[in-house]
Amino acid sequence: MAFPSGESRLALQHLRILVYTVNDRSFKENRKMTPTAPATGKRDKASATRRRKILEAAVMCFLERGYHQTGVRDIAARAGVSLGNLYNHFPGKHDVLVEIAELEWVEIEPFITQLNKHGSALKSFDRFVASYAKYLSAPENVILSIEITSEAIRKGDLAAMFMGNRQALIDALANLLTRGGQSGEFLPQSDAQETAQLVLELIEARGYHSVLGSTPMRKLLPGLKAFLRSALGVSTR
């Protein structure tokens, strides 16, 4: 699995400030940006700034137009850099998408930390379902995930990265389900890995439904939690 560099972590902080306006179906940038980390030198700072702008511009283009409808020139124009400057940082559009996919780990890591916390397995599970469902119901997350996934089907490097991040999340959830089965909070699972994968798929499906159906996740969450609790053998009394 590829883990993002410090520069990529900084870039992610800026990528996450994207705001999707559902009413007019347009994307906007929130100008209240996270302060940048101290650079080691003027040249490094300038390079990091250009790289961040390219990544931000690529995300905005992919969200608005789709990956295949976006050209390298579109990204460069939106980033305010020359085409040659873009190529100094990224050999091509695919490489830009690869780095954006790498940033996904930074977003998944807190969920894994949440699942690995000690204490009640059921409480940890409920908190995870709520927070992961909220994350997945953000329109920009849904769109970007679809763009990355569709390209990952065609490109092995993206697929390996995507599945590596996902497997780390499955492993953490499977461990929680196993622990809950041992404590009596859940029914013992014959295949915790498979159950964990099904749980993630259901949460993801609800996230997509929330966006496509314009239904707030807060309305879908009670039914989702109740179904998952029942499937895991949690008493509703």
VODRENTOR-394458 format. One record per residue: residue in one letter; x, y, z of N, C-alpha, C in turn. Coordinates in steps of 0.05 Angstrom, whole numbers, padded with zeros to 5 digits, always signed. Layout:
<rs>
aXYZXYZXYZ
...
</rs>
This chain:
<rs>
m+00017-00024+00000+00000+00000+00000+00018+00025+00000
a+00010+00044-00016+00026+00069-00017+00015+00089+00004
f+00033+00100+00020+00025+00119+00040+00033+00147+00031
p+00017+00167+00035+00023+00194+00025+00045+00207+00040
s+00061+00223+00025+00082+00238+00037+00071+00261+00053
g+00089+00276+00067+00080+00299+00082+00068+00320+00064
e+00080+00323+00040+00069+00342+00021+00041+00334+00013
s+00036+00308+00009+00010+00299+00001-00010+00303+00023
r-00002+00299+00048-00020+00304+00071-00029+00333+00071
l-00010+00351+00065-00016+00379+00064-00036+00385+00042
a-00031+00372+00019-00049+00376-00004-00077+00366+00003
l-00079+00344+00018-00105+00333+00024-00121+00353+00041
q-00108+00367+00059-00122+00386+00076-00135+00407+00059
h-00123+00414+00037-00135+00434+00019-00157+00421+00001
l-00153+00396-00006-00173+00382-00023-00199+00379-00008
r-00197+00375+00018-00221+00370+00034-00238+00395+00039
i-00229+00418+00030-00245+00443+00034-00265+00447+00012
l-00267+00428-00007-00286+00430-00029-00314+00429-00018
v-00331+00447-00028-00359+00447-00020-00377+00443-00044
y-00395+00424-00042-00413+00417-00064-00440+00430-00058
t-00449+00447-00077-00475+00460-00074-00496+00444-00090
v-00513+00429-00075-00532+00411-00089-00553+00426-00105
n-00562+00449-00094-00584+00462-00107-00579+00470-00136
d-00555+00482-00142-00549+00490-00169-00530+00471-00183
r-00524+00448-00169-00507+00428-00180-00479+00439-00188
s-00469+00458-00173-00443+00470-00179-00424+00465-00156
f-00398+00466-00162-00378+00462-00141-00364+00489-00136
k-00358+00493-00110-00345+00518-00102-00322+00511-00084
e-00303+00530-00081-00281+00527-00063-00285+00545-00039
n-00282+00534-00015-00283+00550+00009-00256+00563+00013
r-00255+00589+00014-00230+00604+00016-00217+00603+00043
k-00230+00593+00063-00219+00590+00090-00201+00566+00091
m-00177+00569+00080-00160+00546+00076-00143+00541+00101
t-00135+00515+00104-00118+00508+00126-00091+00520+00122
p-00079+00533+00143-00053+00545+00141-00032+00524+00132
t-00014+00532+00114+00006+00514+00104+00028+00510+00124
a+00040+00486+00123+00062+00480+00141+00087+00495+00132
p+00105+00501+00151+00130+00516+00144+00146+00500+00123
a+00154+00514+00103+00171+00501+00082+00200+00503+00089
t+00216+00484+00079+00244+00484+00085+00260+00505+00070
g+00248+00515+00049+00261+00536+00032+00242+00548+00013
k+00249+00571+00001+00231+00584-00018+00225+00567-00042
r+00246+00553-00052+00242+00536-00075+00223+00513-00069
d+00227+00500-00046+00210+00478-00038+00182+00487-00034
k+00179+00511-00022+00152+00522-00017+00138+00527-00042
a+00152+00539-00062+00139+00545-00087+00131+00520-00102
s+00148+00499-00101+00142+00474-00114+00118+00460-00101
a+00117+00461-00074+00095+00448-00060+00069+00463-00066
t+00070+00489-00068+00047+00505-00074+00036+00499-00102
r+00054+00497-00122+00045+00490-00149+00033+00462-00150
r+00046+00443-00136+00036+00416-00136+00008+00415-00123
r+00004+00429-00101-00022+00431-00088-00043+00442-00106
k-00036+00464-00120-00055+00477-00138-00063+00458-00161
i-00044+00442-00171-00050+00423-00192-00069+00402-00182
l-00064+00392-00158-00082+00371-00146-00110+00383-00141
e-00111+00407-00130-00137+00420-00125-00152+00424-00151
a-00138+00434-00171-00150+00438-00197-00160+00412-00210
a-00144+00391-00207-00152+00365-00218-00177+00355-00205
v-00179+00357-00178-00202+00348-00164-00227+00363-00173
m-00224+00389-00175-00247+00406-00183-00256+00398-00211
c-00237+00394-00229-00244+00386-00257-00257+00359-00258
f-00246+00340-00242-00257+00313-00242-00286+00313-00231
l-00290+00330-00211-00317+00331-00199-00337+00344-00218
e-00328+00364-00232-00347+00379-00249-00351+00365-00276
r-00330+00353-00288-00332+00343-00315-00329+00313-00317
g-00316+00301-00297-00310+00273-00298-00281+00269-00307
y-00269+00247-00300-00241+00242-00305-00235+00242-00336
h-00251+00227-00351-00245+00224-00379-00252+00248-00396
q-00269+00265-00385-00276+00290-00400-00256+00312-00393
t-00238+00307-00374-00218+00328-00366-00192+00322-00381
g-00181+00343-00392-00155+00341-00405-00133+00353-00388
v-00108+00346-00394-00086+00357-00378-00085+00387-00381
r-00092+00397-00404-00093+00426-00408-00114+00439-00390
d-00136+00426-00386-00157+00436-00369-00147+00440-00340
i-00132+00419-00331-00121+00420-00304-00101+00442-00301
a-00083+00445-00321-00062+00465-00320-00075+00493-00320
a-00095+00497-00337-00108+00523-00339-00122+00530-00313
r-00135+00511-00300-00149+00516-00275-00129+00521-00253
a-00107+00508-00254-00086+00511-00233-00070+00537-00237
g-00072+00549-00261-00057+00573-00267-00028+00568-00271
v-00021+00544-00282+00007+00537-00288+00009+00530-00317
s+00033+00530-00327+00037+00523-00355+00036+00492-00357
l+00032+00483-00382+00030+00454-00386+00057+00441-00379
g+00079+00454-00386+00105+00444-00380+00110+00442-00350
n+00100+00462-00335+00102+00462-00306+00087+00438-00294
l+00064+00433-00305+00048+00410-00295+00063+00384-00300
y+00075+00382-00324+00090+00357-00330+00115+00354-00313
n+00125+00376-00302+00148+00375-00284+00141+00360-00258
h+00115+00362-00251+00105+00349-00226+00092+00322-00231
f+00078+00320-00254+00064+00295-00260+00068+00288-00289
p+00076+00263-00295+00080+00254-00323+00055+00256-00339
g+00032+00253-00326+00007+00253-00341-00017+00254-00323
k-00041+00254-00335-00066+00256-00319-00070+00232-00300
h-00062+00209-00310-00065+00185-00293-00049+00188-00268
d-00025+00199-00270-00008+00202-00246-00020+00222-00226
v-00035+00242-00236-00049+00260-00218-00070+00244-00203
l-00085+00228-00217-00106+00212-00204-00094+00192-00184
v-00071+00181-00190-00058+00162-00171-00052+00176-00145
e-00042+00201-00147-00035+00215-00122-00060+00222-00106
i-00082+00229-00120-00107+00235-00107-00117+00210-00093
a-00114+00187-00106-00122+00161-00094-00105+00155-00069
e-00079+00162-00071-00062+00158-00047-00071+00173-00023
l-00083+00197-00028-00092+00214-00007-00116+00201+00008
e-00128+00182-00004-00151+00168+00008-00143+00155+00035
w-00118+00146+00036-00109+00133+00061-00112+00152+00085
v-00106+00177+00081-00108+00197+00103-00136+00199+00113
e-00155+00195+00095-00183+00197+00103-00193+00171+00116
i-00182+00148+00108-00190+00123+00118-00178+00117+00146
e-00154+00127+00150-00139+00122+00174-00155+00128+00200
p-00169+00151+00202-00184+00156+00227-00206+00135+00232
f-00218+00124+00211-00238+00104+00215-00226+00078+00226
i-00202+00072+00217-00188+00048+00227-00180+00052+00256
t-00171+00076+00262-00165+00083+00290-00190+00080+00308
q-00212+00089+00298-00237+00088+00312-00245+00059+00317
l-00242+00041+00298-00249+00013+00300-00230-00001+00320
n-00205+00008+00322-00186-00006+00338-00186+00003+00368
k-00203+00022+00374-00204+00032+00402-00214+00010+00421
h-00204+00011+00445-00212-00008+00465-00240+00000+00476
g-00253-00018+00489-00279-00013+00501-00301-00029+00487
s-00326-00021+00490-00348-00036+00480-00346-00038+00449
a-00348-00062+00439-00347-00067+00410-00372-00055+00397
l-00395-00058+00411-00420-00048+00400-00419-00018+00397
k-00410-00004+00418-00408+00025+00417-00389+00035+00395
s-00367+00021+00392-00348+00028+00371-00360+00023+00344
f-00375+00001+00341-00388-00005+00316-00409+00016+00309
d-00425+00024+00328-00446+00044+00323-00433+00071+00315
r-00412+00079+00328-00398+00104+00322-00386+00102+00294
f-00375+00079+00287-00363+00076+00261-00384+00078+00239
v-00406+00064+00242-00427+00064+00222-00437+00093+00217
a-00441+00108+00239-00451+00135+00236-00431+00153+00222
s-00406+00152+00231-00386+00170+00219-00378+00162+00190
y-00377+00136+00185-00370+00127+00158-00393+00133+00139
a-00417+00130+00148-00440+00136+00131-00441+00165+00124
k-00436+00182+00144-00436+00211+00140-00414+00218+00119
y-00391+00206+00122-00369+00212+00104-00376+00203+00075
l-00389+00180+00072-00396+00170+00046-00419+00184+00033
s-00434+00199+00049-00458+00212+00038-00451+00241+00029
a-00425+00248+00030-00417+00274+00020-00415+00272-00011
p-00430+00288-00026-00430+00285-00055-00403+00284-00068
e-00384+00301-00059-00358+00301-00071-00343+00275-00067
n-00348+00262-00044-00335+00236-00038-00346+00215-00056
v-00373+00215-00060-00386+00196-00078-00375+00198-00106
i-00375+00223-00117-00367+00227-00144-00338+00219-00149
l-00320+00229-00131-00292+00223-00134-00286+00193-00131
s-00301+00180-00113-00298+00151-00109-00305+00136-00134
i-00327+00144-00147-00336+00131-00172-00315+00136-00194
e-00305+00160-00196-00284+00166-00216-00260+00148-00212
i-00250+00146-00187-00226+00130-00182-00232+00101-00186
t-00255+00091-00177-00261+00063-00179-00264+00055-00208
s-00277+00071-00224-00281+00064-00253-00254+00062-00267
e-00235+00080-00260-00209+00079-00273-00192+00056-00262
a-00197+00050-00236-00182+00027-00224-00188+00001-00238
i-00212-00002-00249-00219-00026-00263-00201-00030-00287
r-00192-00008-00298-00175-00009-00323-00145-00008-00316
k-00138+00003-00293-00110+00007-00287-00102-00008-00261
g-00082-00026-00264-00075-00043-00242-00063-00029-00219
d-00048-00007-00223-00035+00007-00201-00056+00020-00183
l-00077+00032-00196-00098+00044-00181-00114+00023-00166
a-00119+00000-00179-00135-00021-00167-00121-00032-00142
a-00094-00036-00144-00079-00046-00121-00080-00026-00097
m-00078-00001-00104-00079+00020-00083-00107+00021-00070
f-00127+00021-00087-00155+00023-00077-00162-00001-00060
m-00155-00025-00069-00161-00049-00054-00144-00052-00029
g-00120-00042-00030-00103-00042-00006-00114-00025+00016
n-00124-00001+00009-00136+00016+00029-00162+00003+00040
r-00177-00009+00022-00202-00021+00030-00197-00045+00048
q-00177-00061+00041-00171-00085+00057-00163-00077+00086
a-00149-00055+00088-00141-00046+00115-00166-00039+00132
l-00186-00028+00119-00211-00021+00133-00226-00047+00139
i-00227-00065+00121-00241-00091+00125-00228-00106+00149
d-00201-00106+00149-00187-00120+00171-00194-00108+00198
a-00194-00082+00200-00200-00069+00225-00229-00075+00234
l-00248-00074+00215-00276-00080+00222-00279-00109+00229
a-00266-00127+00214-00268-00156+00220-00257-00162+00248
n-00236-00148+00256-00225-00152+00283-00245-00143+00304
l-00259-00121+00299-00279-00111+00317-00302-00131+00320
l-00311-00142+00297-00333-00161+00297-00325-00186+00313
t-00300-00195+00309-00290-00218+00323-00289-00213+00353
r-00280-00189+00361-00279-00182+00389-00307-00180+00401
g-00326-00169+00385-00353-00168+00395-00366-00195+00398
g-00358-00214+00380-00369-00241+00383-00358-00255+00408
q-00333-00249+00414-00321-00261+00438-00332-00249+00464
s-00340-00224+00463-00351-00211+00487-00381-00216+00490
g-00394-00227+00469-00423-00233+00470-00439-00209+00460
e-00427-00188+00451-00442-00165+00440-00453-00171+00413
f-00439-00187+00397-00449-00196+00371-00450-00227+00371
l-00465-00237+00351-00463-00266+00347-00435-00273+00336
p-00424-00295+00343-00398-00303+00332-00400-00305+00301
q-00380-00295+00287-00380-00295+00258-00364-00318+00247
s-00377-00333+00229-00362-00356+00216-00340-00345+00197
d-00345-00322+00186-00325-00309+00168-00327-00279+00173
a-00311-00269+00192-00312-00241+00199-00304-00223+00176
q-00285-00232+00159-00276-00216+00136-00299-00212+00117
e-00314-00233+00111-00336-00231+00092-00358-00213+00104
t-00364-00217+00129-00384-00200+00142-00376-00171+00142
a-00351-00165+00147-00341-00138+00147-00344-00125+00119
q-00338-00141+00099-00341-00131+00072-00370-00125+00065
l-00388-00142+00073-00416-00137+00068-00426-00113+00083
v-00417-00109+00107-00424-00085+00123-00415-00060+00108
l-00391-00059+00099-00380-00036+00084-00396-00031+00059
e-00403-00052+00045-00418-00049+00020-00446-00038+00025
l-00458-00045+00046-00484-00035+00053-00483-00005+00060
i-00463+00002+00076-00460+00030+00084-00454+00047+00059
e-00437+00037+00041-00431+00051+00017-00456+00054-00001
a-00472+00034-00003-00496+00035-00019-00515+00056-00008
r-00517+00058+00019-00534+00078+00031-00524+00106+00026
g-00497+00108+00026-00485+00134+00020-00491+00143-00009
y-00489+00125-00028-00496+00131-00055-00526+00138-00058
h-00543+00123-00044-00572+00128-00045-00578+00156-00034
s-00564+00163-00012-00568+00189+00000-00563+00212-00020
v-00541+00209-00036-00534+00229-00055-00552+00229-00079
l-00556+00205-00091-00572+00203-00115-00602+00209-00110
g-00611+00201-00087-00639+00206-00080-00644+00232-00065
s-00623+00247-00060-00624+00272-00046-00638+00268-00018
t-00632+00246-00006-00643+00240+00021-00621+00243+00042
p-00625+00261+00061-00604+00265+00081-00597+00239+00096
m-00572+00235+00101-00563+00210+00114-00576+00207+00141
r-00582+00229+00155-00594+00228+00181-00621+00213+00181
k-00634+00213+00157-00660+00199+00155-00655+00169+00149
l-00633+00163+00136-00627+00136+00128-00613+00120+00151
l-00599+00135+00168-00582+00123+00187-00596+00105+00207
p-00619+00113+00219-00632+00095+00238-00639+00068+00227
g-00649+00067+00202-00656+00041+00190-00631+00025+00184
l-00610+00039+00175-00585+00025+00170-00573+00012+00195
k-00573+00028+00216-00562+00017+00242-00579-00006+00252
a-00605-00004+00250-00623-00025+00259-00619-00051+00244
f-00616-00048+00218-00612-00072+00201-00585-00085+00207
l-00564-00070+00210-00538-00081+00215-00536-00093+00243
r-00549-00081+00262-00550-00092+00289-00564-00119+00289
s-00586-00120+00274-00602-00145+00273-00585-00167+00259
a-00571-00159+00238-00555-00179+00223-00532-00190+00240
l-00523-00174+00259-00501-00182+00276-00511-00195+00302
g-00537-00198+00304-00549-00211+00327-00551-00194+00352
v-00551-00168+00349-00553-00150+00372-00583-00148+00380
s-00588-00152+00406-00615-00150+00416-00626-00122+00412
t-00651-00119+00403-00664-00093+00400-00679-00084+00425
r-00678-00102+00445-00693-00095+00470-00678-00075+00486
</rs>
